[in-house]
Amino acid sequence: MYIPPSNHTHTLFTVRARRGADGLLRVYVESRAFPEFYPVTEDTAADILCPSGWRWMKSAEVDAFVESLHRLFASMEIESEE
């Protein structure tokens, strides 16, 4: 579970440690929560990450999700510098 540093009762995304029989990893993303803790809009978080909800991800999709997290936080850094 990835939680914001200022509030440990909210989740930003959760990954189930057990994979499905087909090798998929179950991931819950709460893109709606990001604006509560970071300088980003809900639309931007959903566009970069994905809409809120559960999804099953293949290995390549997990890699893409991690890369999208990097892009999201990088976009916040760029906006704060402007």
N, C-alpha and C positions, 0 to 999 in steps of 0.2 A: 504494500500500500504506500503510495506517495502522498504525503500530506503537506499542507502549507506550513511554513515555519511559525506563523503567528497563531495558528489554531489547529490543534491536534485532534479535533473532533470532526473535521471535514476531510473528505478524500478528493484528490484530484484525479487519480487513476489507481486502479487495483489490478493486480495480476494474480490469477489463481495458480498456485504452484503445481497442481496436477494437470497434466495434459490429457486431452481427450484420447480415446482409443485411436483416432485417426491422426494423432500427433499435433493437433491444434492446441493452442494455448488460449484460455478464456481470459479476456481483458475487459474491465469496465472503465470507461472514460467519462469523467464528469466535466466536460468543457465549460458548462455553465458556472462552475465554481471558480474558475481561474480569475475572472474579474474581481472577485471578492478579495483576493490576496495579491494580485499582480496587476501592473498597469497595462491591461489588455482588455479589449472588448470581448463579449461573448461570441459575436460573429467571427472575429479574428481567430479566437481560440478554436472554434468549431471548424473554420475553414482550413486552418493549418493542421490541427490534430485530426478531428473527426467529430461528428455530432455526439452528444451524450448518449450513453447506453452500453449494454453488453455486446461483445462481438467475439468471434473465434478468429484467431490469427495464425497464419502459417509463419514459419521462421522468417521469410523475407518480409512479411507484413510487420512483424515485430521490429525488425531492423528499420523499416520505413517509419514506424511509429516513433522509435527512439530518435531518428534523424529529424522528424517533425518537431519533437520536443526541443531539440537543439535550435531549429529554425525559430520556434516560438520565442524562446528566451533570448535569442540573438536579436529578434525584432524588437523586443522590449528594451534591450540595451541601446539600440540605434535610436529609438524614439526618445529615450531619456537623455541622450546626448544632444538632441536637436533643440 
